[in-house]
Amino acid sequence: AEERAEMEVDRHGKAYRAIIKRMGSDGKLGVGWPKEYGGHGFGPVEQSIFVNEAARADVPLPAVTLQTVGPTLQEYGTEAQKKKFLPAILAGEVHFAIGYS
């Protein structure tokens, strides 16, 4: 209840970061990621179900990080980048943003 109230004030603040880290430590963030990168090995359908259920529960996910940056690193990243970022993403410790101009 306290986290929900805090998230109403600051959608991506301290409570949000704590929830994402908890989801990461519980292994919930890698639903649609391949097992070789620490995921569960499910496909896009299961990933969509997870995202939709999180939205129903009003839990914002780091979508750019999980669904864009992570898969791009899996496909095109160097081994050093994969080792550094992929486990941290799944642990809920790293969030990426994309800026356009």
C-alpha positions in Angstrom: 0.0 0.0 0.0 2.8 2.4 0.9 4.6 1.6 -2.4 1.4 2.2 -4.4 0.9 5.6 -2.8 4.5 6.6 -3.5 4.2 5.5 -7.1 1.1 7.7 -7.5 3.3 10.7 -6.6 6.5 9.6 -8.4 5.8 6.9 -11.1 9.5 6.0 -11.5 10.9 6.8 -8.1 12.2 4.8 -5.2 9.2 2.5 -4.9 9.3 1.7 -8.6 13.0 0.9 -8.5 12.4 -1.3 -5.5 9.6 -3.2 -7.2 11.6 -3.8 -10.3 14.6 -5.0 -8.3 12.3 -7.4 -6.4 10.9 -8.7 -9.7 14.4 -9.1 -10.9 15.5 -11.0 -7.8 12.4 -13.2 -8.2 13.4 -14.0 -11.8 10.3 -12.3 -13.3 11.9 -10.0 -15.8 13.3 -12.5 -18.2 10.1 -14.2 -19.3 10.7 -13.8 -23.0 14.5 -13.9 -23.0 16.5 -16.9 -24.1 17.8 -19.2 -21.4 21.4 -18.6 -22.6 21.0 -15.0 -21.5 19.4 -15.8 -18.1 15.8 -15.7 -19.3 13.1 -18.3 -19.1 13.2 -19.2 -22.8 9.5 -18.4 -23.5 8.5 -16.6 -26.6 6.8 -13.3 -27.5 3.3 -14.6 -26.6 4.3 -15.3 -23.0 6.3 -12.0 -22.9 3.2 -10.1 -24.0 1.1 -11.9 -21.4 3.6 -10.9 -18.7 3.6 -7.3 -19.9 -0.2 -7.2 -20.0 -0.5 -8.7 -16.5 2.0 -6.2 -15.1 0.0 -3.4 -16.7 -3.2 -4.8 -15.2 -1.6 -4.7 -11.8 -0.4 -1.1 -12.6 3.2 -2.0 -12.4 5.2 -0.1 -15.0 8.0 -2.2 -16.5 11.3 -0.9 -18.0 10.0 -1.7 -21.4 12.8 0.0 -23.5 15.3 -1.9 -21.4 13.6 -5.3 -21.5 12.1 -5.3 -24.9 14.5 -3.2 -27.0 18.0 -2.7 -25.4 18.2 -6.3 -24.0 17.3 -8.1 -27.2 19.6 -5.8 -29.2 22.5 -6.5 -26.9 21.7 -10.3 -27.2 21.9 -10.1 -31.0 24.6 -7.5 -31.6 26.5 -6.8 -28.3 30.0 -7.8 -27.7 30.6 -10.6 -25.1 31.9 -7.9 -22.7 28.6 -5.9 -23.1 26.5 -9.0 -22.7 28.3 -10.0 -19.5 28.1 -6.5 -18.1 24.6 -5.5 -19.0 22.3 -8.5 -19.5 22.5 -9.9 -15.9 22.1 -6.4 -14.5 19.0 -5.8 -16.7 17.4 -9.1 -15.5 18.3 -8.2 -11.9 16.4 -4.9 -12.3 19.5 -2.9 -11.5 20.0 -1.2 -14.9 17.5 0.9 -16.9 18.1 2.4 -20.3 16.5 5.3 -22.0 16.5 6.3 -25.7 16.6 9.9 -26.8 15.7 11.1 -30.3 16.4 14.4 -31.9 
